[in-house]
Amino acid sequence: MTDMAKGALHGIKVLDLSRVLAGPSCTQVLADLGAEVIKVERPHIGDETRHWAPPKFSDDTSAYYATINRNKKSLTVDITTPAGQTIIKQLVADSDIVVENFKVGGLKKYVLDYDSLKQDNPRLIYASLTGFGQTGPDAKRPGYDYIIQGLSGLMSITGPSDGEPHKVGVAVVDLFAGLQLTIGIQAALLARQHTGLGQHVDVALLDSALAMLANVGMNYLASDKVPPRLGNQHPNIVPYQVFEAKGASHFILACGNDSQFAKLCNVLGVDWHMDERFMTNPQRVANRELLCDELTKKFAKQPRSYWLEVLDKAGIPCGAIHNIAEALAMPQALAREMVVDFAAQGSPVRALGSPIKLSASPVTYRTPPPQLSEHTDSTLADLGYDSEMIAKLKADGIV
């Protein structure tokens, strides 16, 4: 097998000191792309998400842990001890990347911060993911996805207009921040090719959430008007929302331009696209309530299947609202290998696939999420520890 076939990041070594979701989601992307990732966990306890269950797979792996820990090795080390710190430093000496999500300054007391570790490995890329970043008045506060969704304004624009603010159904800030960290790491890898030096990558949940406000945040900057909560409506486009069809089934209609709206009017047998109140998108936004009330009456006359068929045939963007089982069973999802399993490796774990498709160096699913401490002995042996030394480290609770 060529290096390309082994993955775009084959040969890159990552030491993963992160826990829970945001950091591990980043290191799983790196691992999927071929990097060797050693996940450091607490002896006998491991990552918290190992215990976030049910549900679990039949090998006792929690679904949550399995979400973001495939293709990794599990090494248990008590980093609060001098012997544990020595192990980490030995691993860092041969690592390209360290990923951590401790509170700001949390690793400095163990001499495992960036300024300390770069002394012996100036090529090291040290990636920190925290709630609020390495600087600023809130830097030392802990960060949690749910809290950040609230602080960032994301919840203020999510949920029904006449109800309370809602969080997004998954920990979207954690996942988005993990992707930002991944991008930063890969940029640092490219920069290192030119400079020969690593650097500190600093990504915050709050920064990521604020950046994710995108056009809604920009609407405020352009107008000084606080964006309202619109439920399933779009702040800048109408009609672009969920409608209820006959039989209490729902579908999404997404008319992104005037041409698509004219096609919609033709399907409905109306001339609203010639009405000065609705001819252009800005006019439709200004008369949102009036137009959508009329559309609601129209769509209530036929079942969802009818509307999806006629709208799609007319070239009008629309779609069903699936539950998770329906989404994962879509022929398109299966064709794109968005559900993968590790049966060939003797594991019962099924997982969501990677959305990254590379033509020459594709993502691989080499190993299932590891059992706690599964690779401790082999990793220590690679560092030169013999069986007696490893046994003593275990007896002392170091690994």
C-alpha positions as CSV (number, residue, x, y, z in Angstrom):
1,M,0.0,0.0,0.0
2,T,1.4,3.4,-1.0
3,D,1.6,6.3,1.5
4,M,-1.1,8.1,-0.4
5,A,-3.4,5.1,0.0
6,K,-2.7,5.1,3.7
7,G,-4.2,8.6,4.0
8,A,-3.4,12.2,3.3
9,L,-1.9,12.6,6.8
10,H,-0.1,9.3,7.0
11,G,3.1,9.8,8.9
12,I,1.7,12.6,11.1
13,K,1.7,11.8,14.8
14,V,-0.9,13.3,17.1
15,L,-0.9,13.3,20.9
16,D,-4.5,13.8,22.0
17,L,-4.9,15.1,25.5
18,S,-8.5,16.3,24.9
19,R,-11.7,14.9,26.3
20,V,-15.5,14.7,25.6
21,L,-16.5,16.1,22.2
22,A,-14.9,19.2,20.6
23,G,-11.3,18.2,20.9
24,P,-11.8,14.5,20.1
25,S,-13.9,15.4,17.1
26,C,-10.9,17.2,15.7
27,T,-8.5,14.4,16.3
28,Q,-10.9,11.9,14.8
29,V,-10.8,13.9,11.6
30,L,-7.0,13.8,11.6
31,A,-7.1,10.1,12.4
32,D,-9.6,9.4,9.6
33,L,-7.2,11.2,7.2
34,G,-4.4,8.8,8.2
35,A,-2.6,10.4,11.2
36,E,-1.5,8.2,14.1
37,V,-3.5,9.5,17.1
38,I,-2.7,8.4,20.6
39,K,-5.5,9.3,23.0
40,V,-4.4,9.9,26.6
41,E,-6.9,9.0,29.2
42,R,-7.1,8.8,33.0
43,P,-6.2,5.4,34.4
44,H,-9.2,3.2,35.3
45,I,-11.7,6.0,34.4
46,G,-11.0,7.2,30.9
47,D,-12.8,9.8,28.9
48,E,-16.0,10.9,30.6
49,T,-18.0,9.9,27.5
50,R,-17.2,6.3,28.0
51,H,-19.8,6.5,30.8
52,W,-22.4,8.6,29.0
53,A,-24.8,5.8,28.4
54,P,-27.1,4.2,27.5
55,P,-27.1,3.4,24.7
56,K,-24.1,1.1,24.3
57,F,-22.9,-1.4,21.8
58,S,-22.7,-5.0,22.8
59,D,-18.9,-4.7,23.6
60,D,-19.9,-2.0,26.2
61,T,-18.7,0.9,24.1
62,S,-20.9,3.9,24.7
63,A,-22.5,5.4,21.5
64,Y,-21.3,8.8,22.6
65,Y,-17.6,7.7,23.0
66,A,-17.8,5.9,19.7
67,T,-18.9,9.0,17.9
68,I,-15.5,10.7,17.9
69,N,-12.8,8.1,18.9
70,R,-12.3,5.6,16.0
71,N,-8.9,5.1,14.5
72,K,-7.2,6.1,17.8
73,K,-5.0,4.3,20.3
74,S,-5.9,4.5,24.0
75,L,-3.0,5.1,26.4
76,T,-3.8,5.7,30.1
77,V,-1.5,8.0,32.0
78,D,-1.8,10.0,35.2
79,I,-0.4,13.3,34.0
80,T,-0.5,14.8,37.5
81,T,2.5,12.6,38.5
82,P,6.1,13.2,37.6
83,A,6.4,9.8,36.0
84,G,3.3,10.4,34.0
85,Q,4.6,13.8,32.8
86,T,7.8,12.1,31.7
87,I,5.8,9.7,29.5
88,I,3.9,12.6,27.9
89,K,7.2,14.5,27.3
90,Q,8.7,11.4,25.7
91,L,5.7,11.1,23.4
92,V,5.8,14.8,22.6
93,A,9.4,14.6,21.5
94,D,8.3,12.5,18.5
95,S,4.9,14.1,17.9
96,D,3.9,16.6,15.2
97,I,0.7,17.8,17.0
98,V,-0.6,18.0,20.6
99,V,-4.3,18.7,21.0
100,E,-5.7,19.7,24.4
101,N,-8.9,21.2,25.9
102,F,-7.8,22.0,29.4
103,K,-8.8,25.3,31.0
104,V,-6.3,28.0,30.2
105,G,-3.2,27.4,32.3
106,G,-4.3,24.0,33.3
107,L,-1.3,22.2,31.8
108,K,1.3,24.7,32.8
109,K,1.5,23.3,36.4
110,Y,2.5,20.0,34.9
111,V,5.0,21.7,32.6
112,L,3.0,20.4,29.6
113,D,2.1,23.8,28.2
114,Y,3.1,25.0,24.8
115,D,6.0,27.3,26.0
116,S,7.5,24.4,27.9
117,L,7.1,21.7,25.3
118,K,8.3,23.7,22.3
119,Q,11.7,24.0,23.9
120,D,12.5,20.4,23.1
121,N,10.4,20.1,20.0
122,P,10.3,23.5,18.1
123,R,8.4,21.8,15.3
124,L,5.5,21.0,17.6
125,I,2.0,22.3,16.7
126,Y,0.2,22.7,19.9
127,A,-3.6,23.1,19.5
128,S,-5.7,24.4,22.3
129,L,-9.5,24.4,22.3
130,T,-11.1,26.2,25.2
131,G,-14.4,27.9,26.0
132,F,-13.2,31.5,25.6
133,G,-9.7,31.4,24.2
134,Q,-6.2,32.0,25.6
135,T,-6.8,35.8,26.1
136,G,-9.5,38.2,27.3
137,P,-11.3,38.7,30.5
138,D,-13.1,35.4,30.4
139,A,-10.2,33.3,29.3
140,K,-10.0,31.2,32.4
141,R,-13.7,30.4,32.5
142,P,-14.7,26.8,31.6
143,G,-16.8,26.5,28.4
144,Y,-19.7,24.3,27.6
145,D,-21.5,24.0,24.3
146,Y,-25.0,24.6,25.8
147,I,-23.8,27.7,27.7
148,I,-22.0,29.1,24.7
149,Q,-25.1,28.6,22.5
150,G,-26.8,30.9,24.9
151,L,-24.0,33.5,25.3
152,S,-23.3,33.7,21.6
153,G,-26.8,34.7,20.6
154,L,-27.3,31.4,18.7
155,M,-30.2,30.4,21.0
156,S,-31.9,33.8,20.6
157,I,-32.4,33.1,16.9
158,T,-33.3,29.4,17.3
159,G,-36.8,28.1,18.1
160,P,-40.4,29.3,17.5
161,S,-40.9,33.1,17.3
162,D,-43.6,32.9,20.0
163,G,-41.8,30.5,22.3
164,E,-38.6,30.3,24.4
165,P,-35.1,30.2,22.9
166,H,-34.0,26.7,21.8
167,K,-30.6,25.0,21.6
168,V,-29.7,23.2,18.4
169,G,-30.4,19.4,18.6
170,V,-26.7,18.4,18.7
171,A,-23.7,20.1,20.3
172,V,-23.1,22.2,17.2
173,V,-20.7,24.7,18.7
174,D,-18.4,21.9,20.0
175,L,-18.5,20.3,16.5
176,F,-18.0,23.5,14.7
177,A,-15.1,24.5,17.0
178,G,-13.5,21.1,16.4
179,L,-13.6,21.7,12.7
180,Q,-12.0,25.2,13.1
181,L,-9.3,23.6,15.2
182,T,-8.7,21.0,12.5
183,I,-8.4,23.7,9.9
184,G,-6.0,25.7,12.1
185,I,-3.8,22.6,12.6
186,Q,-3.6,21.8,8.9
187,A,-2.7,25.4,8.2
188,A,0.0,25.2,10.8
189,L,1.3,22.0,9.2
190,L,1.6,23.8,5.8
191,A,3.3,26.8,7.4
192,R,5.8,24.5,9.1
193,Q,6.9,23.2,5.7
194,H,8.1,26.8,5.0
195,T,9.4,27.8,8.4
196,G,10.5,24.5,10.0
197,L,8.7,25.7,13.2
198,G,5.4,24.8,14.9
199,Q,3.1,27.2,16.5
200,H,0.2,27.5,19.0
201,V,-3.3,27.1,17.5
202,D,-5.9,28.8,19.7
203,V,-9.6,28.1,19.1
204,A,-12.4,29.1,21.4
205,L,-16.0,27.8,21.5
206,L,-17.3,31.4,21.9
207,D,-15.3,32.7,18.9
208,S,-16.5,29.7,16.8
209,A,-20.2,30.3,17.8
210,L,-20.0,34.0,17.0
211,A,-18.4,33.3,13.6
212,M,-21.2,30.8,13.0
213,L,-23.8,33.6,13.3
214,A,-22.9,34.3,9.6
215,N,-25.5,36.3,7.7
216,V,-27.7,36.8,10.9
217,G,-24.8,38.4,12.7
218,M,-24.0,40.4,9.6
219,N,-27.7,41.5,9.4
220,Y,-27.2,43.1,12.9
221,L,-23.9,44.8,11.9
222,A,-25.5,46.3,8.8
223,S,-28.7,47.5,10.4
224,D,-28.1,47.8,14.2
225,K,-31.4,45.9,14.5
226,V,-31.4,42.8,16.8
227,P,-32.4,39.8,14.7
228,P,-35.7,38.2,15.9
229,R,-36.3,34.5,16.4
230,L,-38.1,33.3,13.2
231,G,-38.6,29.6,14.0
232,N,-38.3,27.7,10.7
233,Q,-38.3,30.9,8.6
234,H,-35.3,32.5,6.9
235,P,-34.3,36.0,7.9
236,N,-33.5,37.2,4.4
237,I,-35.5,35.0,2.0
238,V,-39.3,34.3,1.6
239,P,-40.8,31.7,1.2
240,Y,-38.0,29.7,2.7
241,Q,-39.4,27.6,5.6
242,V,-41.4,24.6,6.8
243,F,-45.1,24.2,5.7
244,E,-47.7,21.7,6.9
245,A,-49.4,19.6,4.2
246,K,-52.7,17.7,4.5
247,G,-52.5,15.0,7.1
248,A,-50.3,17.0,9.5
249,S,-47.1,16.1,7.6
250,H,-44.4,18.7,7.1
251,F,-42.0,19.6,4.3
252,I,-39.4,22.3,3.6
253,L,-39.9,24.8,0.8
254,A,-36.8,26.8,-0.2
255,C,-37.5,29.4,-2.9
256,G,-34.1,31.2,-3.2
257,N,-34.9,33.6,-6.0
258,D,-37.7,35.3,-8.0
259,S,-37.6,32.7,-10.8
260,Q,-38.3,29.9,-8.3
261,F,-41.1,31.8,-6.8
262,A,-42.6,32.3,-10.2
263,K,-42.5,28.6,-10.8
264,L,-44.2,28.1,-7.4
265,C,-47.0,30.4,-8.4
266,N,-47.5,28.5,-11.6
267,V,-47.7,25.2,-9.7
268,L,-50.3,26.7,-7.3
269,G,-52.2,28.4,-10.1
270,V,-51.9,31.9,-8.8
271,D,-50.3,35.1,-10.1
272,W,-48.7,36.3,-6.9
273,H,-45.4,36.7,-8.8
274,M,-47.1,39.6,-10.7
275,D,-48.4,41.2,-7.4
276,E,-46.3,44.2,-6.5
277,R,-46.3,43.0,-2.9
278,F,-44.6,39.8,-3.8
279,M,-42.8,40.3,-7.1
280,T,-39.2,40.5,-5.6
281,N,-37.6,38.9,-2.6
282,P,-37.3,42.2,-0.6
283,Q,-41.1,42.7,-1.2
284,R,-41.8,39.2,0.0
285,V,-39.7,39.7,3.1
286,A,-41.6,42.9,3.8
287,N,-44.9,41.1,3.4
288,R,-43.8,37.7,4.9
289,E,-46.8,37.1,7.1
290,L,-49.4,37.8,4.4
291,L,-47.8,35.6,1.8
292,C,-47.0,32.7,4.1
293,D,-50.6,32.7,5.5
294,E,-51.8,32.3,1.9
295,L,-49.3,29.6,1.2
296,T,-50.3,27.7,4.3
297,K,-53.9,27.5,3.1
298,K,-52.8,26.2,-0.3
299,F,-50.4,23.5,1.1
300,A,-53.1,22.2,3.5
301,K,-55.1,21.0,0.5
302,Q,-52.8,18.1,-0.5
303,P,-50.6,15.6,1.3
304,R,-46.8,16.0,1.5
305,S,-46.1,13.4,-1.1
306,Y,-48.1,15.3,-3.6
307,W,-46.3,18.6,-3.0
308,L,-42.8,17.0,-3.0
309,E,-43.5,15.4,-6.3
310,V,-45.0,18.5,-8.1
311,L,-42.5,21.0,-6.6
312,D,-39.5,18.8,-7.5
313,K,-40.8,18.3,-11.0
314,A,-41.1,22.1,-11.4
315,G,-37.5,22.6,-10.3
316,I,-38.5,24.2,-6.9
317,P,-36.2,23.3,-4.0
318,C,-38.1,21.2,-1.4
319,G,-37.6,18.3,0.9
320,A,-39.1,16.0,3.5
321,I,-38.3,16.2,7.1
322,H,-36.8,12.9,8.1
323,N,-36.3,11.3,11.5
324,I,-32.8,9.9,12.1
325,A,-33.6,6.4,11.0
326,E,-35.1,7.7,7.7
327,A,-32.1,9.9,7.1
328,L,-29.5,7.1,7.6
329,A,-31.5,4.7,5.4
330,M,-31.6,7.1,2.4
331,P,-30.1,5.4,-0.6
332,Q,-28.0,8.5,-1.1
333,A,-26.6,8.3,2.4
334,L,-25.8,4.6,1.9
335,A,-24.2,5.2,-1.5
336,R,-21.9,7.8,0.1
337,E,-20.9,5.3,2.9
338,M,-22.2,7.6,5.6
339,V,-22.9,4.5,7.8
340,V,-19.8,2.3,8.4
341,D,-19.1,-0.7,10.6
342,F,-16.2,-2.5,12.1
343,A,-17.4,-6.0,11.6
344,A,-14.2,-6.9,9.8
345,Q,-12.3,-5.9,12.9
346,G,-14.6,-8.0,15.1
347,S,-16.3,-5.0,16.6
348,P,-20.1,-4.5,16.9
349,V,-19.7,-0.7,16.5
350,R,-21.5,1.0,13.7
351,A,-20.6,4.6,13.1
352,L,-21.4,7.7,11.1
353,G,-19.0,8.0,8.1
354,S,-16.7,10.8,7.2
355,P,-18.1,13.4,4.8
356,I,-14.6,14.0,3.3
357,K,-14.1,12.1,0.1
358,L,-10.6,12.3,-1.3
359,S,-9.9,10.7,-4.7
360,A,-6.2,9.7,-4.2
361,S,-5.8,9.4,-0.4
362,P,-9.3,8.5,0.9
363,V,-10.4,8.4,4.5
364,T,-10.0,4.9,6.1
365,Y,-11.8,3.2,8.9
366,R,-8.9,1.1,10.3
367,T,-9.8,0.5,13.9
368,P,-12.9,0.8,16.1
369,P,-13.0,3.0,19.1
370,P,-10.4,1.5,21.5
371,Q,-11.0,-0.1,24.8
372,L,-9.6,1.8,27.8
373,S,-5.8,1.4,28.0
374,E,-5.9,-1.0,25.0
375,H,-2.6,0.3,23.7
376,T,-0.8,1.3,26.9
377,D,1.6,-1.6,26.9
378,S,2.6,-1.4,23.3
379,T,3.0,2.4,23.4
380,L,5.2,2.2,26.4
381,A,7.2,-0.6,24.9
382,D,7.8,1.6,21.8
383,L,9.2,4.2,24.2
384,G,11.7,1.7,25.6
385,Y,9.9,0.5,28.7
386,D,10.3,-3.2,29.5
387,S,7.7,-5.4,31.0
388,E,9.0,-4.9,34.6
389,M,8.9,-1.1,34.2
390,I,5.4,-1.2,32.8
391,A,4.2,-3.5,35.6
392,K,5.6,-1.0,38.2
393,L,3.9,1.9,36.5
394,K,0.6,0.0,36.7
395,A,1.2,-1.0,40.3
396,D,1.9,2.7,41.2
397,G,-1.3,3.8,39.4
398,I,0.7,5.8,36.8
399,V,-0.8,4.0,33.8
